Amino acid sequence: MVPDNDLLLHSSFYQLMPGVVDSFKWIFLLLLVLVVISAGLISKYILAPFKRTLRVIQSFDLKQKTAIRLPDTRTSEFRELNVFLQKMTEKAREDYQSLKEFTENTPRAADAYGHHPRQIRPANGIRHPGRTGHPYCGDAERP
């Protein structure tokens, strides 16, 4: 037989158990919500320099004369990314300018030699055997 004291303790434990489980559920749910909110805020804070850099890169235009100005950051990885992006965009701008100058000067260079760009012959002067001229060069002479 179970003494009355143990019976009372045993029955009160089972009476308290649903309340304890409910309390743990609410505590767990509250902690989960706090973790999700704090993770969102922390990631927003940590990724802010990256988002600013991304906005600058999205507004980058090869035709602009000035170099891009990326935001300063204390995070070493974002500083490395910014240095790389500045070098890459500067190289892209230089390549664009070189190509632009080349394409602008190509028709003038051809005109300086008395040729229209479509009439320039191959540098080696070799023609395809059996052809009287190349349709793209405007060369209709007979060999």
Helices and strands as residue ranges (DSSP letters): H 4-46, H 48-58, H 76-112, G 117-119
